[in-house]
Amino acid sequence: MSARVVPEGSRQRRRPTKQGAVLSERLIVDTALRLVAQHGAEALSVRRLGAALGADPSALYRYFRNTDALLLAIADELIGRAQEGWEATGDWRTDLRAMGLRIHASYLAQPQAALLAAHRTTGRPHETRAVEKILGILRDGGFPDPLAVRVYHAFVDQALAFAAQDAAAAALPEAAGEADSEVWGQVYGRLPAETHPHIAATFPLLVADMRDSGYPFALELMLTALETLHPDAAGSPKRVRRNGS
C-alpha cells in the first residue's frame, strides 16, 4: 500500500463495490478479520482483500497507508470488541476480572488475528479507551498513581500474554492440536512413580487441568496479590484518596 491516506470525511468515492457494498474502514477491517480467520496471516494482502471486497486493490490505499496500518486497525478492533457491553460496577476486583476475561476471550475468538496483533500497541480509539478504563478502575479503586500504573502494566501484559499463547494453541492445525493433547496421556501418563513421583501422583488432576487455559486462575492470583498491596490492606499506610481526603 502507499502512504497516501485520505481522511474519512474527505473521501469522495462512495460507489458500491462489485459486491454491492460501499467501502469503509469498518468493512475493510471486518473483511480482513474474516480472511485471516479462514486463511491465516497470508490472507492479509491488498490483492486478497480487494478480491474479497470486489474492489480495486488500489482503493484500499485511501483508507490504510500500508498493511501494517491495517493490522493496527485489526488489533484495535479486537480491543474494542472486548469492551462491548462492559459497565463498571465500582468494585475494582470485579471490574478488573471482567475486563481481563473479556480481553482474553476477544482474542481467542479470532486466534489467527491474535497471533498477528496481541503484541501491538495501536494508539487508536479502542485502545486508548481501554487504557483509560483500566486506569480508572485502579485509581477509583484507591490505588495510588505509581502503583496503579505498575498494576496496569502487569495486568495488561498478563492478559495479552495468555491470549497470545492460547490463541497460538487454538490456531494450530487440527492434527497438530490433537497430537499435543495426546502427549499428556502417551508420555506423562506413562512416567513411572519411581522416577517421576510428583507427576505420577498428580497426573489425573494435571491432565484434566491442562485441557483449559491457565488464565482465569492466574488472573485470580494477581487479583488476590493486589488486595495485599492495596492501601486499605491490613498493615498498609492509610491511603490518600484522589480528592485529597
C-alpha positions as CSV (number, residue, x, y, z in Angstrom):
1,M,0.0,0.0,0.0
2,S,1.1,3.6,-0.4
3,A,1.5,6.4,2.1
4,R,-1.4,8.4,0.7
5,V,-4.4,8.1,3.1
6,V,-7.4,10.3,2.6
7,P,-9.3,11.4,5.8
8,E,-12.7,9.7,6.3
9,G,-14.7,12.9,5.7
10,S,-12.7,13.8,2.5
11,R,-13.3,10.5,0.6
12,Q,-15.3,11.2,-2.4
13,R,-15.6,7.7,-3.9
14,R,-18.7,6.2,-2.5
15,R,-19.7,4.0,-5.4
16,P,-20.6,0.4,-4.3
17,T,-18.1,-2.3,-4.9
18,K,-18.8,-5.3,-7.1
19,Q,-20.3,-6.9,-4.0
20,G,-22.7,-4.0,-3.7
21,A,-21.1,-2.6,-0.6
22,V,-19.6,0.9,0.0
23,L,-16.0,0.8,1.2
24,S,-15.3,1.9,4.7
25,E,-12.6,1.3,7.3
26,R,-15.0,-0.9,9.3
27,L,-15.9,-3.0,6.2
28,I,-12.2,-3.5,5.3
29,V,-11.3,-4.5,8.9
30,D,-14.2,-6.9,9.2
31,T,-13.3,-8.5,5.8
32,A,-9.7,-8.7,6.8
33,L,-10.6,-10.5,10.1
34,R,-12.8,-12.9,8.1
35,L,-10.0,-13.7,5.7
36,V,-7.3,-14.1,8.4
37,A,-9.6,-16.4,10.3
38,Q,-10.1,-18.6,7.2
39,H,-6.7,-18.5,5.7
40,G,-4.2,-17.2,8.3
41,A,-1.7,-14.3,8.1
42,E,-1.0,-14.7,4.4
43,A,-4.6,-13.5,3.7
44,L,-3.7,-10.0,4.9
45,S,-2.7,-8.6,1.5
46,V,-4.1,-5.9,-0.7
47,R,-4.8,-8.3,-3.5
48,R,-6.8,-10.7,-1.5
49,L,-8.7,-8.0,0.4
50,G,-9.5,-6.3,-2.9
51,A,-10.8,-9.5,-4.4
52,A,-12.9,-10.3,-1.3
53,L,-14.4,-6.8,-1.3
54,G,-15.0,-6.7,-5.0
55,A,-12.9,-3.6,-5.3
56,D,-9.7,-2.5,-7.0
57,P,-6.9,-3.1,-4.5
58,S,-5.7,0.5,-5.0
59,A,-8.9,1.8,-3.4
60,L,-7.7,0.5,-0.1
61,Y,-4.9,2.9,-0.2
62,R,-7.4,5.7,0.6
63,Y,-8.1,4.0,4.0
64,F,-4.8,2.5,5.2
65,R,-1.3,3.6,4.2
66,N,0.1,0.0,4.3
67,T,-0.7,-3.4,5.6
68,D,0.8,-2.6,9.0
69,A,-1.7,0.2,9.4
70,L,-4.4,-2.2,8.6
71,L,-3.0,-4.7,11.2
72,L,-3.1,-2.0,13.8
73,A,-6.8,-1.4,13.0
74,I,-7.4,-5.1,13.4
75,A,-5.7,-5.1,16.7
76,D,-7.8,-2.1,17.8
77,E,-11.0,-3.8,16.7
78,L,-10.2,-6.8,18.9
79,I,-9.7,-4.5,21.9
80,G,-13.0,-2.7,21.0
81,R,-14.9,-6.0,20.9
82,A,-13.6,-6.8,24.4
83,Q,-15.2,-3.6,25.7
84,E,-18.6,-4.0,24.1
85,G,-21.3,-4.1,26.8
86,W,-18.9,-3.7,29.7
87,E,-20.1,-1.5,32.6
88,A,-18.2,-0.7,35.7
89,T,-19.6,-2.0,39.0
90,G,-17.5,0.2,41.2
91,D,-15.7,-2.8,42.7
92,W,-12.1,-2.8,41.4
93,R,-11.6,-6.6,41.7
94,T,-14.9,-7.4,39.9
95,D,-14.2,-4.8,37.2
96,L,-10.6,-5.9,36.6
97,R,-11.7,-9.6,36.5
98,A,-14.4,-8.8,33.9
99,M,-12.1,-6.7,31.8
100,G,-9.3,-9.3,31.8
101,L,-11.6,-12.1,30.9
102,R,-13.1,-10.0,28.1
103,I,-9.8,-9.2,26.6
104,H,-8.7,-12.8,26.7
105,A,-12.0,-14.0,25.1
106,S,-11.9,-11.4,22.4
107,Y,-8.5,-12.5,21.2
108,L,-9.4,-16.2,21.4
109,A,-12.5,-15.6,19.3
110,Q,-10.0,-14.6,16.5
111,P,-6.9,-16.7,17.2
112,Q,-5.3,-16.2,13.8
113,A,-5.7,-12.4,14.1
114,A,-4.5,-12.6,17.8
115,L,-1.2,-14.1,16.7
116,L,-0.6,-11.0,14.5
117,A,-2.0,-8.4,16.8
118,A,-1.7,-9.3,20.5
119,H,1.7,-7.7,20.9
120,R,1.0,-4.5,19.1
121,T,0.3,-1.0,20.5
122,T,-2.2,0.8,18.3
123,G,-2.7,4.2,19.8
124,R,-6.2,4.0,18.2
125,P,-9.5,4.9,19.8
126,H,-10.5,1.5,21.2
127,E,-7.1,1.0,22.8
128,T,-7.0,4.5,24.3
129,R,-10.4,3.9,25.8
130,A,-9.3,0.6,27.3
131,V,-6.2,2.2,28.9
132,E,-8.4,4.9,30.3
133,K,-11.0,2.5,31.7
134,I,-8.4,0.2,33.3
135,L,-6.5,3.1,34.9
136,G,-9.8,4.5,36.1
137,I,-10.8,1.2,37.7
138,L,-7.5,1.2,39.6
139,R,-7.4,4.9,40.6
140,D,-11.1,5.0,41.6
141,G,-10.5,1.8,43.5
142,G,-8.0,3.6,45.7
143,F,-4.7,2.6,44.2
144,P,-2.2,5.5,44.3
145,D,-0.9,6.5,40.9
146,P,2.5,4.9,40.9
147,L,1.0,1.6,41.9
148,A,-1.9,1.9,39.6
149,V,0.5,2.3,36.6
150,R,2.5,-0.7,37.6
151,V,-0.6,-2.8,38.1
152,Y,-2.0,-1.7,34.8
153,H,1.2,-2.8,33.1
154,A,1.3,-6.2,34.7
155,F,-2.5,-6.7,34.3
156,V,-2.5,-6.0,30.5
157,D,0.7,-7.9,29.8
158,Q,-0.7,-10.9,31.7
159,A,-4.0,-10.8,29.7
160,L,-2.3,-10.4,26.3
161,A,0.4,-13.0,27.0
162,F,-2.1,-15.6,27.9
163,A,-4.2,-14.5,24.9
164,A,-1.3,-14.9,22.5
165,Q,-0.3,-18.3,24.0
166,D,-3.9,-19.7,24.0
167,A,-4.5,-18.2,20.5
168,A,-1.4,-20.0,19.2
169,A,-2.7,-23.3,20.5
170,A,-6.2,-22.6,19.1
171,A,-4.7,-21.7,15.7
172,L,-2.8,-25.0,15.3
173,P,-3.9,-27.3,12.6
174,E,-6.3,-29.8,14.0
175,A,-3.9,-32.7,13.7
176,A,-1.2,-30.8,15.5
177,G,-3.5,-29.8,18.3
178,E,-4.7,-33.3,18.8
179,A,-1.1,-34.6,18.8
180,D,-0.2,-32.1,21.5
181,S,-3.1,-33.1,23.7
182,E,-2.2,-36.8,23.3
183,V,1.3,-36.2,24.7
184,W,-0.2,-35.9,28.2
185,G,-1.5,-39.5,28.1
186,Q,1.1,-41.1,25.9
187,V,4.1,-39.6,27.7
188,Y,3.2,-38.1,31.1
189,G,0.6,-40.8,31.9
190,R,3.3,-43.5,31.5
191,L,6.0,-42.0,33.6
192,P,6.8,-44.3,36.5
193,A,6.4,-43.2,40.1
194,E,9.9,-44.4,40.8
195,T,11.5,-41.7,38.6
196,H,8.7,-39.1,38.5
197,P,6.8,-39.4,41.7
198,H,5.2,-36.0,41.7
199,I,3.9,-36.3,38.1
200,A,2.6,-39.8,38.8
201,A,0.8,-38.7,42.0
202,T,-0.9,-35.7,40.4
203,F,-1.4,-37.0,36.8
204,P,-5.2,-37.3,36.8
205,L,-5.5,-33.7,38.1
206,L,-2.7,-32.5,35.9
207,V,-4.1,-33.8,32.6
208,A,-7.6,-32.5,33.4
209,D,-6.4,-29.0,34.3
210,M,-4.1,-28.7,31.2
211,R,-7.1,-29.0,28.9
212,D,-8.1,-25.5,29.7
213,S,-6.4,-22.1,29.8
214,G,-4.5,-21.2,32.9
215,Y,-5.5,-17.6,32.6
216,P,-8.6,-17.5,34.8
217,F,-6.6,-18.9,37.8
218,A,-3.6,-16.7,37.0
219,L,-5.9,-13.7,37.0
220,E,-7.3,-14.6,40.4
221,L,-3.8,-15.0,41.7
222,M,-3.0,-11.5,40.5
223,L,-6.2,-10.0,42.0
224,T,-5.5,-11.7,45.3
225,A,-2.0,-10.3,45.3
226,L,-3.3,-6.9,44.5
227,E,-5.5,-7.0,47.6
228,T,-2.4,-7.3,49.8
229,L,-0.8,-4.3,48.0
230,H,-3.9,-2.1,48.3
231,P,-3.6,0.9,50.7
232,D,-6.6,-0.4,52.7
233,A,-4.9,-3.8,53.3
234,A,-4.1,-4.5,57.0
235,G,-0.7,-3.0,57.9
236,S,-0.7,-0.7,54.9
237,P,-0.3,3.1,55.3
238,K,-3.6,5.0,55.2
239,R,-4.4,5.7,51.6
240,V,-4.8,9.2,50.3
241,R,-7.8,9.5,48.1
242,R,-7.7,11.1,44.7
243,N,-9.6,14.1,46.0
244,G,-7.0,14.6,48.8
245,S,-9.2,13.3,51.6
